[in-house]
């Protein structure tokens, strides 16, 4: 649990719709999901109790083959980063994030499934807050659209409705000054 703290999920979905995922919840605890022929076509959501035993807390309908991460890997046919999209399905991680996905094939070239790892925007911000940039430096990541990915500021880069904030919404004088400079210099984030 001390390795790759920035990762939110690591998972695999296969061509039959089976799925297994290990996840780090918003509260930092570990959990896992499983969907196979023994879960009756539902995704079982497990949490660990204080003694380390897995407890099934929920069963939901979930088909990994229909999710953006699977579709992007299938279409690309190779390793790929996804755009930022809302993560759904498992309690405790309902927020936007991005995935790194990798399709895998048998020797005949038939798709067997997709491997992936996810980074929620909160985990990206946690990482940015942990960076030491001089004595007073701050950092943020913004897409060319002007939408925030994350930053060293002490709040999420999206609101309670999982709507992403724009860089100019950050209530921090240093970041506001940086955004103003970039907009004055380039007119638009897409031109950087």
PyMOL commands that set and color helices and strands:
alter all, ss='L'
color gray80, all
select helices_A, chain A and resi 37-39+64-66+68-76+121-130+167-169+173-186+189-191
alter helices_A, ss='H'
color red, helices_A
select strands_A, chain A and resi 9-14+19-24+30-35+43-48+54-60+80-81+85-86+96-105+111-120+140-142+148-151
alter strands_A, ss='S'
color yellow, strands_A
deselect
rebuild
show_as cartoon
